[in-house]
Amino acid sequence: MSLVFDHVTLGQRVMFSSGHAAENLATEVDRLGADRVMVIASRSEHSVAPDVARNIDVALFHDDLAPHVPVAKAEKARTAAVQNAIDLLVCIGGGSTIGMAKAVALTTGLPIVAVPTTYAGSEATNVWGLTETARKTTGVDDTVLPATVVYDAQLTLSLPVELSIASGLNAMAHCIDSMWAPRADPINRALASEAIRSLAEGLPAIKTDPHDVTGREQTLYGAYLSAVAFGSAGSGLHHKICHVLGGAYDLPHAQIHATVLPYVLAFNAPMSPEAERRIAAAFGTGTASAGLNGLRNVLDAPRALKDYGFDESAIPEAVSLILPVVPASNPRPVTSADLEALLRAAHSGETPGGN
Ligand code: NAD
């Protein structure tokens, strides 16, 4: 069979070393020749941010943040960056904090050094998101891709186990959706396969011992690879469903991804033999669903949308919002009846794929 693809690799420096975020951040601030640094970190991330920034001169600390980057807060941060003649953005935190840095970069063109503290993976993509009156807008722009990512698994030690698992399964969703997303190709599928293997090793280790940095490193490494795969392959059916649920019903990002994923896998995998083979091989299990469901059982993963504030009565509306955005690349045609069945199962938490 001939091999034909058109793949774009995004340019970014990635520094990965546990316990060395402060040194690596200072190296990058020097290398980029920055004089006026704005550090973006939420108040709850203040337990780590000042320590990570201890070796650099900070012109401005900005902590007025909220989940999903509200437009009004982005405008405030942009104004602060301009008024303070900022020449580099440093974001230290989860996907919401990195999302704020991206929003500022989008209009100012300022470079970003990202220091992630969750497994959401936004640092490795050129995708931005903003919300206004409960509507989430996303876009793709290379201006928002961080110039450098400084990974330090010790910074994720304070992430509570439940949130670590949800966030790690958000990364798993990037991998699995990359198998059939619109720009899926052999390179992003290979990255996604390695990420599945690494997440399947790291997440149970976090569950067993949340203070063991080895499991955190495997998960962070997998999260990075998963985001590179996702950034390259684009949003598949799973991300389209979660984008609607998160945006229209204000549901928590990582938990929604963790809950919906096995239902999308069970729906698509039988019609996508290559995805089925690659995912099962990465898990080392007989089938892809057996691998994911087995991991979810070990992790005691988020199980039902009803547990995260999604009301059953919203299912018909959600179906009507998702149907028009189903990617043409999906390996299986999707009807409104299919989506309704998928959302009803995810709402109640019945075992997906019957495993
Ligand atoms: P988050 O950034 O909202 O963080 C969740 C909570 O964890 C927050 O309260 C935060 O303060 C806290 N937290 C973060 N790190 C911590 C740590 N080490 N210790 C203790 N608490 C910590 O959630 P998230 O799941 O990281 O990110 C979700 C957001 O990222 C969503 O808005 C999503 O759309 C976006 N996202 C974007 C992309 C992209 O490519 N653009 C990819 C993934 C996610």
Boltz pocket constraint, residues with backbone or C-beta under 6 A from the ligand:
constraints:
  - pocket:
      binder: B
      contacts: [[A, 42], [A, 44], [A, 45], [A, 67], [A, 68], [A, 69], [A, 93], [A, 94], [A, 95], [A, 96], [A, 97], [A, 99], [A, 117], [A, 118], [A, 119], [A, 120], [A, 121], [A, 122], [A, 123], [A, 125], [A, 126], [A, 127], [A, 128], [A, 129], [A, 155], [A, 156], [A, 157], [A, 158], [A, 159], [A, 160], [A, 163], [A, 167], [A, 170], [A, 253], [A, 254]]
      max_distance: 6.0
